[in-house]
């Protein structure tokens, strides 16, 4: 019984350590073998790995002010609440992979649903948004 408790504590420590050392990144670390199932909501680690799949575009669907205050490396900003959102996504290649995120996950789910209705075949989002990303030790860039 003590062995089971020790193993559980070790696993928890490793998981917490992995989150605290900034291993969640869109530029380094593991890459997923394939893009996730379209419509998936992924944990920060899963999102980071899937975002590195070749041909994936990371889209921040927050406002431009939120984007400037801090965003994931390599992300492009397309505000889901802007009147031009539908036009901007229509101009994208519908066959590519898109990794979508926002502040807490609500707007990214709306954007993901809009993109799927518009015919995008490969869209997934970051569960919990950039808040979850940063809580998992993920870095953001500004500007």
C-alpha positions as CSV (number, residue, x, y, z in Angstrom):
1,X,0.0,0.0,0.0
2,X,2.8,2.4,0.8
3,X,4.4,1.7,-2.6
4,X,1.1,2.8,-4.3
5,X,1.1,6.0,-2.3
6,X,4.7,6.7,-3.1
7,X,4.2,6.0,-6.8
8,X,1.2,8.4,-6.8
9,X,3.2,11.1,-5.0
10,X,6.1,10.7,-7.5
11,X,3.7,10.9,-10.4
12,X,2.1,14.1,-9.0
13,X,5.5,15.6,-8.4
14,X,6.6,14.9,-11.9
15,X,3.4,16.4,-13.4
16,X,3.7,19.5,-11.2
17,X,7.4,19.9,-12.1
18,X,6.7,19.6,-15.8
19,X,4.2,22.4,-15.5
20,X,6.4,24.7,-13.4
21,X,9.5,24.6,-15.6
22,X,8.0,26.2,-18.7
23,X,7.9,23.0,-20.8
24,X,4.6,24.0,-22.5
25,X,5.7,25.8,-25.6
26,X,4.7,26.3,-29.2
27,X,8.3,26.4,-30.3
28,X,10.0,23.6,-28.4
29,X,9.2,20.3,-26.8
30,X,7.3,17.3,-28.2
31,X,5.3,17.5,-31.5
32,X,2.2,15.5,-32.1
33,X,2.4,12.8,-34.8
34,X,-0.9,14.0,-36.3
35,X,-3.3,16.8,-35.7
36,X,-6.0,16.0,-33.2
37,X,-9.6,15.2,-34.1
38,X,-11.4,18.4,-35.4
39,X,-13.4,19.9,-32.6
40,X,-11.2,18.8,-29.8
41,X,-10.5,20.9,-26.7
42,X,-7.0,20.1,-25.6
43,X,-5.0,20.6,-22.4
44,X,-2.0,23.0,-22.6
45,X,0.5,20.1,-23.2
46,X,-1.7,18.5,-25.8
47,X,-2.3,21.9,-27.5
48,X,1.4,22.7,-27.5
49,X,2.3,19.4,-29.2
50,X,-0.6,19.6,-31.7
51,X,0.2,23.3,-32.6
52,X,3.6,22.1,-33.8
53,X,2.2,19.8,-36.4
54,X,3.4,21.0,-39.8
55,X,1.0,23.3,-41.5
56,X,-0.8,24.3,-38.3
57,X,-1.7,28.0,-37.8
58,X,-2.3,29.2,-34.2
59,X,-5.1,31.8,-34.0
60,X,-5.7,34.0,-31.0
61,X,-9.3,35.1,-31.1
62,X,-9.1,37.8,-28.4
63,X,-9.1,41.5,-29.0
64,X,-6.0,43.2,-30.4
65,X,-5.4,44.8,-27.0
66,X,-5.4,41.4,-25.3
67,X,-3.2,40.0,-28.0
68,X,-0.6,42.8,-27.6
69,X,-0.6,42.3,-23.8
70,X,0.6,38.7,-24.3
71,X,0.0,35.9,-26.8
72,X,1.4,32.5,-27.8
73,X,4.5,32.6,-30.0
74,X,3.7,32.4,-33.6
75,X,0.0,33.2,-33.2
76,X,-2.0,35.4,-35.5
77,X,-4.8,37.6,-34.1
78,X,-8.3,37.3,-35.6
79,X,-10.8,38.7,-33.1
80,X,-13.9,36.5,-33.0
81,X,-16.1,39.4,-31.8
82,X,-15.1,41.7,-34.6
83,X,-17.5,42.2,-37.5
84,X,-14.8,41.1,-39.9
85,X,-14.3,37.6,-38.3
86,X,-16.3,35.7,-40.9
87,X,-14.5,37.5,-43.7
88,X,-11.1,36.9,-42.3
89,X,-11.6,33.2,-41.7
90,X,-13.2,32.7,-45.1
91,X,-9.8,33.8,-46.6
92,X,-8.0,31.0,-44.9
93,X,-7.2,27.6,-46.4
94,X,-10.0,25.4,-45.1
95,X,-7.9,22.2,-45.5
96,X,-5.2,23.4,-43.1
97,X,-4.9,22.8,-39.3
98,X,-6.0,25.6,-36.9
99,X,-5.2,25.8,-33.2
100,X,-7.5,28.4,-31.7
101,X,-7.4,29.9,-28.2
102,X,-8.7,32.9,-26.2
103,X,-8.5,34.1,-22.6
104,X,-10.5,31.3,-20.8
105,X,-11.8,29.0,-23.6
106,X,-15.3,30.5,-24.2
107,X,-14.5,32.6,-27.3
108,X,-12.3,29.9,-28.8
109,X,-15.1,27.4,-28.6
110,X,-17.4,29.9,-30.4
111,X,-14.7,30.6,-33.0
112,X,-14.1,26.8,-33.4
113,X,-17.8,26.2,-34.0
114,X,-18.0,29.1,-36.5
115,X,-15.0,27.7,-38.4
116,X,-16.4,24.2,-38.5
117,X,-19.8,25.6,-39.8
118,X,-17.8,27.5,-42.5
119,X,-16.2,24.2,-43.7
120,X,-12.9,24.0,-41.9
121,X,-11.9,20.4,-41.5
122,X,-9.2,20.6,-38.8
123,X,-9.9,23.0,-35.9
124,X,-9.1,22.5,-32.3
125,X,-8.9,24.7,-29.2
126,X,-7.0,25.2,-26.0
127,X,-9.3,24.2,-23.1
128,X,-9.1,27.0,-20.4
129,X,-7.5,29.4,-22.8
130,X,-4.3,31.4,-22.2
131,X,-5.1,31.3,-18.5
132,X,-4.6,27.5,-18.5
133,X,-1.6,27.9,-20.7
134,X,0.2,30.2,-18.3
135,X,-0.9,28.1,-15.3
136,X,0.8,25.1,-17.0
137,X,4.1,27.1,-17.3
138,X,3.6,28.2,-20.9
139,X,5.3,31.4,-22.0
140,X,3.7,34.3,-23.8
141,X,5.2,37.0,-26.0
142,X,4.2,40.6,-26.1
143,X,4.0,43.1,-28.9
